[in-house]
Amino acid sequence: PDLSGYEKFGLGNVKYNISGIHVTAVEFPSASISLIPGTGIKLVIANASLSINMNWNIKTWMFKDSGRSTVYISKVFATAIFSTPLDNKGHTSISLTSCRTTSGDIDIKLNGKS
């Protein structure tokens, strides 16, 4: 979905809009799944990365600008634990019990008129 809003900076507000968000690449060089007895499933993703392209525009009382942007996020680590209980009919269900995510580097390239 598109993102838009206002942020207050020093002498005034900045109105922004981010649209056309498109994930262009995702890499999972290290991922593992393991069973946790009596609990469920543990998913670990290490050193993942992704690239995102988008359109952006900003407007302040002094100027306005717009353009394209590429965001590259790397060194992403995620751990998720899913519980897998059985219902009274013996069917397995899956629900997310916990999730922790960190990212190491974010590189943003803005191409605009200014």
Protein Blocks (a to p, Z undefined) as FASTA:
>chain_A
ZZdddddehjbccddddehiacfbdcdfbccddddehilpcdddehiacddddddddddf
kbccddddddddehiacdddddddddfkopacdddfbdcdddfbdcdddddfZZ
